Amino acid sequence: MDVSKKIPVKHVTLFSNGVSIVERQGSVPVKEGIIYSLDFDLNDLDNVLKTMLVIDADGGAVKKIQYELPESELGISGNGFRIDPNKALTSIIECSINEETTIVTSSGEEITGRILGSETNGHLIITDASVERTDELILINDENKIIRLPINEIEQLYPHKNVIKKIRSSNQTQSKAKATIGWELDPGKDGKDTHEMIIRYLQKLEKWDMIYHIHELNGKFILYGWGVIRNPTYEDWKDVSIDLEVGEAPESNTTIYTPKGDIVTPSSRIRAPERQSVSYQYRISERLTIPKMSSVLVPIIQETVEGTREYFWNTSESKPILFLKIKNNQDLAWAPGSVVYWERTQFTCEGRIEFTPVNGEARIRIGYTCDVAVKKEQEKLESGEESDDDFARKYLTKFSIENLRSEPVVLWINDKAPEDSHPEIITATQTPRKDIEGNFIWMIHLNPREKTEISFVYAYK
């Protein structure tokens, strides 16, 4: 008995790496000897079998869980051929045995013959880092000559038309390949005609994404965040509760949690319980309906955030780069995702927000800007000029800076010394610090429309 409609999907936990915990809930008629079943893609079979948990909430017991594969998927009828996406060339070669094939090598040589097979005792590939063996392809040509060709030297391969038909047919079959997993129930002694069932398992779906928009208006920054949720299955999700988790999903040998008492139906957005493999969780407050093979955008974040415009000027360039620094003062971490930045009603740029914990800060690169006017002037002072010290060479340097905006900003300046040897900074109006590459860094807070100058001398002994 196919129970996909009687026990529909009611809760999905989507992880950021694409693995999901799927929970089904529903009631089925209970009779001795009935096999209840669900169909799954072959690619999901391993995860589902290792993790499937079937619970009879009305006191019945699961007697056994079994699975069935169509004969065509066992390779004993039909084409009996499947391309492994991780070994595509090897799969095609296996399908081409005894078929005439044309091969072009990396040196441009064209070889035509019937493929007899391949061997793993091939040539040695010696590099500075390793010594490896490559498989050899064995062919026989029209002159009955046996040809051994290292597979790594194959540049192009032209299969026989019979092989092409097999590949096309196999790909079509593979996209629709299904496995059936079934179970039998012992109804117990409660006498009920129908029992409430809960089924949980791990399944490889599509990872969820986060999309952000930041609107800057009158000095305030408003952050909007939407979760992009995809239903890649051929089954509609109706009235489904969804959790979005950031972090690695449990392995397929992990025991999926068991219910305590009543069926759980999450209904509010909360912080995730502590779990070693998960960073945090968004719990969608409303149940969703997502048609098969469809996507939805769900609003998750809408909040006013503290924001600062920070400008980074490498003095070898004529303009500074603008970064927007925003602080997460809410009780929910920000997932990684793309971000669109709007200043007033004007689209400015696209960027990215990386994982930002509560009370953390995110920096978003906006791009080069003319908001802050900058200029560097430098001249080498003649020996003995302006000093009674023992410095052999000195460079008078001046930065002219103007904030053209009507709000305060922060400007970082990165300047490289005029010579490779280590100088001293003397007569500086503001003392810099050094970065790990030996460049000098200044951080300047600029008031609205403020003009200022920084002057100093690079001095070499």
C-alpha positions in Angstrom: 0.0 0.0 0.0 1.5 3.3 -1.1 1.0 5.7 1.9 2.6 8.8 0.5 -0.7 10.6 0.5 -2.0 9.1 3.8 1.3 10.0 5.6 2.3 13.2 3.9 5.4 15.3 4.7 4.6 17.6 7.7 8.0 18.8 8.9 11.4 19.3 7.2 14.6 20.4 8.7 16.9 21.8 6.0 20.6 22.0 6.6 22.9 24.3 4.7 24.8 21.4 3.0 21.6 20.1 1.4 20.9 17.1 3.7 17.5 17.2 5.4 15.5 15.5 8.1 12.1 14.7 6.8 9.1 13.9 9.0 5.8 12.5 7.8 2.6 12.3 9.9 -0.7 10.7 9.1 -3.0 7.8 9.8 -3.3 4.4 8.0 -5.8 1.5 8.2 -4.3 -1.3 10.2 -4.5 -4.9 9.2 -2.3 -7.9 9.6 -0.1 -8.6 6.6 -0.3 -5.2 4.8 3.0 -3.8 3.6 3.0 0.0 3.8 5.4 1.6 1.3 7.0 4.8 0.1 9.0 5.4 -3.1 12.4 7.1 -3.1 15.0 8.0 -5.6 17.8 5.5 -5.8 20.3 8.1 -4.8 18.4 8.6 -1.5 18.1 4.9 -0.7 21.3 4.5 1.4 20.5 7.5 3.6 16.9 6.6 4.0 17.5 3.0 4.9 20.1 3.8 7.5 18.0 6.4 9.3 14.4 5.6 8.8 12.4 5.6 12.0 8.8 4.3 11.9 6.7 5.0 14.9 3.1 3.8 15.6 1.7 6.4 18.0 -1.2 4.2 18.8 0.7 1.3 20.3 1.4 -0.9 17.3 4.8 -2.3 16.5 6.9 -2.4 13.3 7.6 -6.0 12.5 10.1 -5.4 9.7 11.3 -2.8 7.1 12.2 -4.0 3.6 13.1 -2.5 0.2 12.7 -3.4 -3.4 14.5 -2.4 -6.6 13.0 -2.7 -10.1 14.8 -5.4 -12.2 16.0 -2.7 -14.6 17.8 -1.1 -11.7 19.5 -4.3 -10.7 21.1 -4.5 -14.2 19.5 -7.8 -15.1 17.1 -6.5 -17.8 16.9 -3.5 -20.0 20.1 -1.7 -20.8 21.9 -2.9 -17.6 24.0 0.2 -17.8 24.4 3.3 -15.6 26.9 6.1 -15.8 28.6 6.8 -12.4 28.9 10.6 -12.3 32.2 10.2 -10.4 33.6 7.8 -13.0 31.9 8.9 -16.2 34.7 7.9 -18.6 35.2 4.5 -17.0 31.4 3.9 -17.2 31.3 4.8 -20.9 34.3 2.5 -21.6 32.6 -0.4 -19.8 29.5 0.2 -22.0 31.6 0.3 -25.1 33.2 -3.1 -24.8 33.1 -5.0 -28.1 31.9 -1.8 -29.8 33.9 0.0 -32.4 35.2 3.3 -31.0 37.3 6.2 -32.2 39.7 7.8 -29.8 41.9 11.0 -30.1 44.9 11.1 -27.8 46.3 14.2 -26.2 49.1 14.2 -28.8 46.5 14.3 -31.6 46.8 10.7 -32.8 43.5 9.1 -33.9 42.9 5.4 -33.0 40.0 3.3 -34.1 39.2 -0.2 -32.8 37.0 -2.4 -30.7 37.4 -1.9 -27.0 38.3 -5.2 -25.2 38.5 -3.8 -21.7 40.8 -1.9 -19.3 43.5 -2.9 -16.8 44.7 -1.1 -13.6 48.3 -2.2 -14.0 49.1 0.8 -16.2 51.8 3.3 -16.7 53.5 5.1 -13.9 52.8 8.8 -13.7 55.8 10.5 -12.0 55.5 14.1 -10.7 57.4 16.1 -8.2 54.7 15.3 -5.6 53.7 11.7 -6.2 54.1 8.5 -8.2 50.7 7.1 -9.4 49.4 4.4 -11.8 46.8 5.0 -14.5 44.5 2.5 -16.0 45.1 1.3 -19.6 42.5 0.9 -22.3 42.9 -2.3 -24.4 41.7 -2.1 -28.0 42.0 -4.3 -31.1 42.2 -2.5 -34.5 41.2 -3.7 -38.0 44.7 -5.2 -38.5 44.1 -7.4 -35.4 46.7 -5.5 -33.5 46.3 -5.1 -29.7 46.7 -1.5 -28.6 47.3 -0.5 -25.0 46.5 3.2 -24.3 46.8 5.0 -20.9 43.4 6.3 -20.1 44.8 9.6 -18.9 46.0 10.2 -22.5 42.5 10.1 -24.0 41.6 13.6 -25.2 38.4 12.8 -27.1 36.2 9.6 -27.4 33.6 9.0 -30.1 31.4 6.1 -29.0 29.5 3.8 -31.4 25.9 4.8 -32.1 24.7 1.8 -30.1 26.6 3.1 -27.1 25.1 6.6 -27.5 21.6 5.0 -27.5 22.4 3.1 -24.3 23.7 6.3 -22.6 20.6 8.3 -23.5 18.3 5.6 -22.5 20.2 5.0 -19.3 20.2 8.7 -18.3 16.4 8.9 -18.9 15.9 5.7 -16.8 18.2 6.9 -14.1 16.4 10.3 -13.6 13.2 8.3 -12.9 14.8 5.5 -11.0 12.8 4.6 -7.8 13.2 2.3 -4.9 10.4 1.1 -2.7 10.8 0.9 1.0 8.0 -0.9 2.9 7.2 -2.0 6.4 4.7 -4.3 8.1 2.9 -3.5 11.4 1.7 -5.6 14.3 -1.5 -3.7 15.2 -1.4 -4.6 18.8 -4.5 -5.1 21.0 -6.1 -1.6 21.1 -8.7 -2.6 18.4 -8.4 0.6 16.4 -9.0 0.4 12.7 -6.5 3.2 12.0 -3.3 4.2 13.6 -1.4 7.5 13.7 2.1 7.1 12.2 5.2 9.2 12.4 8.1 8.5 10.0 11.5 10.2 10.0 14.6 9.8 7.8 17.5 11.7 6.3 17.2 12.6 2.7 19.4 14.6 0.3 17.4 17.5 -0.9 18.7 20.9 -2.1 20.5 23.3 0.3 18.6 26.4 1.4 20.1 29.9 0.8 19.7 33.3 2.4 19.2 36.5 0.5 19.6 39.9 2.1 18.7 43.5 1.3 20.1 46.5 3.1 18.3 49.8 2.8 20.1 52.9 4.0 17.7 55.8 4.5 18.4 59.0 6.5 21.4 57.5 8.2 19.5 54.3 9.3 20.2 50.8 8.0 17.3 48.3 7.7 18.3 44.7 7.1 15.9 42.3 5.3 16.6 38.6 5.1 14.7 35.9 3.1 15.3 32.2 3.2 15.1 30.5 -0.2 13.5 27.1 0.3 13.2 24.6 -2.5 11.0 21.5 -2.8 12.9 19.4 -5.4 10.7 16.3 -5.0 7.8 15.2 -7.1 5.4 15.5 -4.1 3.6 18.7 -3.0 4.5 19.9 0.5 1.2 21.0 2.1 0.9 22.7 5.5 4.5 21.8 6.3 6.6 23.3 9.2 10.2 24.0 8.3 13.4 24.6 10.2 16.5 26.1 8.5 19.7 25.0 10.1 23.2 26.3 9.4 26.0 23.7 9.9 26.7 20.1 8.9 23.8 17.7 8.9 24.0 14.5 11.0 25.7 11.6 9.4 23.5 8.8 8.0 24.5 6.5 10.9 23.1 9.1 13.4 20.0 8.0 15.3 17.2 10.4 14.5 15.5 11.8 17.6 12.5 10.0 19.0 9.3 11.7 20.1 8.4 12.3 23.7 4.7 12.0 24.2 2.6 14.0 21.7 3.4 14.7 18.1 5.6 17.8 18.0 4.5 20.7 15.7 6.9 23.6 16.0 5.0 26.9 15.7 7.4 29.7 16.7 10.9 31.0 15.8 13.3 30.0 18.6 17.0 29.5 19.1 18.2 26.0 18.3 18.9 23.6 21.1 22.6 23.0 21.5 23.9 20.4 19.1 27.5 19.8 18.2 27.0 19.6 14.5 24.7 22.6 14.1 25.5 26.3 14.6 22.0 27.7 14.9 18.5 27.4 13.6 15.7 29.5 12.0 12.3 28.1 12.8 9.7 29.4 10.4 6.6 30.6 12.4 4.0 29.7 9.8 3.4 26.4 8.1 4.1 26.5 4.3 2.7 24.9 1.2 5.4 24.4 -1.5 4.3 22.7 -4.7 6.6 20.0 -6.2 9.7 21.2 -8.0 9.1 24.8 -6.7 10.8 27.4 -4.6 9.6 30.0 -2.1 11.2 33.0 -0.4 10.3 33.2 3.3 10.9 36.4 5.3 13.1 35.7 8.3 14.8 38.9 9.3 13.6 42.5 9.3 15.4 44.8 11.7 17.1 48.1 12.0 20.8 47.6 12.6 23.7 49.8 13.7 25.8 50.7 10.6 29.0 52.5 9.9 30.5 53.5 6.6 34.2 52.6 6.6 36.5 53.6 3.8 39.8 51.9 3.1 42.3 53.9 1.1 45.4 52.2 -0.3 47.5 55.3 -1.1 48.7 53.7 -4.4 45.1 54.2 -5.6 43.2 57.4 -6.3 40.0 56.4 -4.5 39.1 54.6 -1.3 36.9 51.5 -1.2 33.7 51.7 0.8 32.8 48.9 3.2 29.6 48.9 5.2 30.0 47.6 8.8 26.8 46.5 10.5 26.4 45.0 14.0 24.1 42.2 14.9 22.3 43.3 18.1 19.4 40.8 17.7 19.0 37.4 19.3 19.4 35.5 16.1 22.7 34.9 14.1 22.9 35.8 10.4 23.4 33.0 8.0 25.9 33.5 5.1 24.2 34.8 2.0 24.2 37.3 -0.9 23.2 40.9 -0.2 21.9 43.8 -2.3 22.7 47.3 -0.9 20.3 50.2 -1.6 21.1 53.8 -0.7 17.9 55.6 -0.4 16.0 54.3 -3.4 19.1 53.7 -5.6 20.6 50.3 -6.2 24.3 50.5 -5.2 25.9 47.1 -5.4 25.8 43.4 -4.6 27.9 41.8 -1.9 27.9 39.0 0.6 27.3 38.7 4.3 29.4 35.9 6.0 28.2 34.1 9.1 27.7 36.7 11.8 27.0 35.6 15.4 24.9 37.5 17.9 26.8 40.7 18.9 29.1 40.1 15.9 29.9 42.5 13.0 29.6 42.0 9.3 31.6 44.0 6.7 30.2 44.3 3.2 32.3 45.5 0.4 30.5 48.2 -1.6 33.3 49.3 -4.0 35.3 52.4 -5.0 33.7 55.7 -4.1 34.2 59.5 -4.3 32.4 60.0 -0.9 35.8 60.8 0.7 38.3 62.9 -1.3 41.9 61.8 -0.8 45.3 63.0 -2.0 48.9 61.9 -1.2 51.9 64.2 -1.6 55.5 63.1 -1.0 58.9 64.7 -1.5 62.4 63.7 -0.7 64.1 66.1 1.6 67.7 67.1 0.8 70.4 66.0 3.3 70.6 68.3 6.3 67.3 70.0 5.5 64.9 70.6 8.5 66.9 68.6 11.0 70.0 68.3 13.1 69.6 64.5 13.4 71.7 61.7 11.9 69.1 60.4 9.3 70.6 59.9 5.9 67.3 60.1 3.9 63.9 61.6 4.7 60.6 61.8 2.8 58.0 64.4 3.8 54.6 62.9 3.3 51.1 64.5 3.5 47.6 63.1 3.2 44.8 65.6 2.3 41.3 64.2 3.3 37.8 65.6 3.0 34.5 63.9 4.0 32.0 64.9 1.4 29.1 63.2 3.2 26.6 64.7 5.6 27.3 62.0 8.3 30.4 60.9 10.1 32.6 58.2 8.5 35.7 56.2 9.3 38.7 56.2 7.0 41.5 53.6 7.1 44.7 54.6 5.3 47.3 52.0 4.2 50.6 53.5 3.0 53.8 51.7 1.9 57.1 53.3 2.8 59.1 54.7 -0.1 62.1 52.3 0.5 62.2 48.6 1.4 64.3 49.1 4.5 62.6 49.9 7.8 62.0 53.6 8.4 61.2 55.6 11.4 58.2 57.9 11.5 59.0 61.4 12.8 57.2 64.7 13.2 53.9 62.9 12.7 50.6 64.7 13.4 49.0 61.3 14.0 51.0 58.2 14.9 50.3 55.1 12.7 50.6 51.4 13.4 52.2 48.7 11.3 50.4 45.7 9.6 51.9 42.3 9.2 53.4 43.3 5.8 55.2 46.3 7.2 52.8 48.9 5.8 51.7 51.8 8.0 48.0 52.1 9.0 46.0 55.1 10.2 42.4 55.1 11.4 40.7 58.5 11.2 37.2 59.5 12.4 35.8 62.2 10.1 32.8 64.4 11.1 30.3 65.5 8.4 32.0 67.6 5.7 35.3 67.7 7.7 38.6 68.5 6.0 41.9 67.4 7.6 45.5 66.7 6.9 48.1 64.2 8.2 51.7 64.9 7.7 54.9 63.0 8.8 58.3 62.1 7.7 59.7 58.7 6.7 63.3 58.8 8.0 66.1 56.3 7.2 69.5 56.1 8.9 
